[in-house]
Amino acid sequence: MTNLLDILAFGAHPDDVELSCAGTIAKEIASGKKIGIVDLTRGELGTRGSAEIRDQEAKKAASLLGVICRENLGFRDGFFINDEDHQIAVIEMIRKYKPRTVLCNAQTDRHIDHGRAAALVHDACFLSGLQKIESTAEGKPQEAWRPSQVYHYMQWNNDPCDFVVDISDFMEKKMEVILAYSSQFYDKKSNEPETPISSQQFLSSIESRAADLGRIIGVSYAEGFTTNRQLAVSQISDLI
């Protein structure tokens, strides 16, 4: 079986992926990797904007980032759960695109959807490899497929990372795609209610966190990830 994507990034809401790992994705795309995004919900409970506006912003962000595809599963924002029906929907995406690597939400976070999405996607990645679980795409049975790696990106909480990725050359691109979500982030002309992510300070904190993670490994900017599996390298010199 041939994988259609090298990396498939899942987010509970449109903008989760961009805020958390757009630099890593941009870097991988620049090296020739094929990447797609799947949003679990349309972010319809967001205080600012609307689901329709978020749809357009997500489309713009995907274009700026250069991903091959972006899909939305239409789960209920705030109320989706980690059950069989939701797992099968995620499995269908995994089996459709056959990614080697899956990126998904933080395992623990301020927003209740984030940890729930992390567990849902993690469980679906395992279940997707079981032959006896049936799923279909366009009316045709799908073959089992299990990604080799599942990594969780950092979000609101400053949890310890298992590894970080140097995104020094892609920080500008990261901020560009984040700002595609103009309804969600700082806009001095907006009359919408303030939220924890709508301030100028929040935008500044994205760059500050990336700079601090970069400082730890001796580069300008970095993004952090956690994983439930044991990391391995071929030789110790592969570590930087």
N, C-alpha and C positions, 0 to 999 in steps of 0.2 A: 504494500500500500504506500502510495506517495503522499507526503504531507503537502497541503495546499498553502499553508502558512508556517513560517518559522516560529512566530509568536502570536498568541491570541490574548489580548488584554481585556479583562472583564471589569466593569464598574457598576456599582449599585445605581449610580446616577450619572447622567451626562455631566461631564467635567471632572469626575473622580480620577479618571485615567490621566487627563491633562495636568491636573494639579499635582499629581503624585509621581508620575513616571514619564512625562512627555519628553524629557531630555534623554532618557535611556532609549525610548522608542525612536526618537529622531536620530540618535547615534547609530542604532542598529539598521535603520532604513538607509542611512548614508553608506553603510558597509555592504548594502545589497540584500538585506534581509526582507522577507515578506511578512507584513504585520497587519492584523485586523483588530477591531474593537467591537465588543458586544456590551451594550448598556442593558442592565436588567430592568430599569424603570425609565419613565420619561421625566422624572423629577417633578411630577405634577403637584406635589405638596410644598414645593419651594415658595418662600414668602414673596420673592420678586419674580416678575415676568410670568410666563405661562408655559405649559407643556409644548404648545405650538412654537413659541419663541425658542425654547430650548432645543426643539427638533432642528430648527434652522441654524442655531449656534453650533450644535454638534456636527452638523453637515459641514459648516465652514471650518471648524477646527480640524476635522478629519482631512479636509482638502489641504489645509495649511501644513498639517503634519506629514501628509503623504502616505497614509495607510491605504491598503488595497481595498478594504471593505469596512463598513460599520453597520451593525444591526442593532435593533432594540427589541427585547423580548416582551415588553409591555406588562411586566409584573406591576402589582400595585405598590406604589411608593409608600413606604412606611409600614406596609402590612404583608409583604411577601414573607414566606416562611421556607424553612429547609425541609420540604417534604417530597414525596415521590413525584408529584406532578411537576414541581419546580425543578427537581433534579433531572427529570427526563428532558425538559425544555433545554436545560444547559447541556446535557449530554448530546442532544441533537446538534448543537453548535460545535461542540468539541469533535464529534464524529464527522461533521460536515467539512471542517477545515483542517482537521488532523494536525494540530500544532505540536511542535516538539516542546515548546515552553508555554506555560500559562502564567499570566500576571493577574493578580486580583487584589481585592480590598484588604485593608489592615485587619489583623485578627482581633484587635481590641481598639475601640475608638469612641469618641464622643457621640457620634451619630449611631443610633442603634442599627440602622440598615447596614453599616459597614462591616461590623463583626459577623452579622448574620449572612451577608453576601460572601464573606471570606469562607465561612464554614460550608455554605451551599456549593460554591464553586470547587472548593477542595474535595468535598465528598463526591461531587459529580465527576471530577477528574478520575477518581479511583473507580467508581461504578462504570464509567464509560469503557473501561477495559474488560469488563465482564461479558463474555460471549452470550450468556443467556438473558441479558437485559436487552429487550427489543426497543428499537426506535426507528423512525422513518423520516425521510426527507423527500418532499415532492412525491409522496406516495410509494417510495421505494425503500426497502429495508436498508439500514445502515450497518456497516461493519464496525466491530469493536475497535476502539482506539484509546490508548492511555498516554497522555503527555509524559515526557521524561522528567520534567521539572515543573513545580508549582511554587511561585514566589509571591509574597505579599508585600505590596508597597506601603510606605509610611503615609499617614494622613494627619489627623489633628494632633494625636498624641506623639510625644517625643520618646517613643519606646526604643530600647536598644536594638541596633541593626545586627543582622548576621553577616551582611556584606554591604558594601556601597559601590556605586558605579560612577566613575569620573565622567561628568557631563560638561566639562569646562567649555568646550567648543559649541555647546548646544543650549546654553542657558538663555540666550536671546530668543532662540526658536521656541523654547518652553514658554517663555513669557508671552510671546506672540500668540500661541495657540490658546493659552489661558484667557487672554483678553478677547478672544473670539466670543466668549460668554459675557458679552457686554451688559446683559440684564442682571447678572449675578454679582459683579464685582464693582469696584469703586467707579463712580461717575458723578462728578460734582453737579451735573445738570439733572440728575434723577430725583424724582419726587417720591420714589417708593420707600417703604419702611427700611430702616437700617437692620442689618443682620450681622452675625459674627464674621461673615466673609465679605461684607460690602465696604469695609473701610480701607483707606489708603494704607493703614498700618498692616492689614492682613496681606495685601499685595507685597509690601516690603518684607514681610516675614517669610514669604516663599523664597525670595532671594537670600535672605539672611540664613535660613536653615540650610539651603544648598551650599552657601559659603562656609558655614560651620562644619558641615559634613566633609566638604572639600578640604578644609583646614586639617582635619584629622588625618587625611591620607596624603597631604602635601600637594593638593591641586586647588584650582580656583573654585570649582563647584562640583557637587556630587548629589546623588539620590540614594536613599537607603531602602533596604529590603530585609524581610525575615523569611524563614522557611522552616518547615517541619521535618525536613530530611537532612541527613548528614552531607555537608558539602565536601567535595573532593577535588584534588588537582593531580595532574600527572606527575608533576615534580614541584618541589618547594619553590623553585625559581619562578614558577608561574604566578606566585603571589607578588603584588606590588605594595 
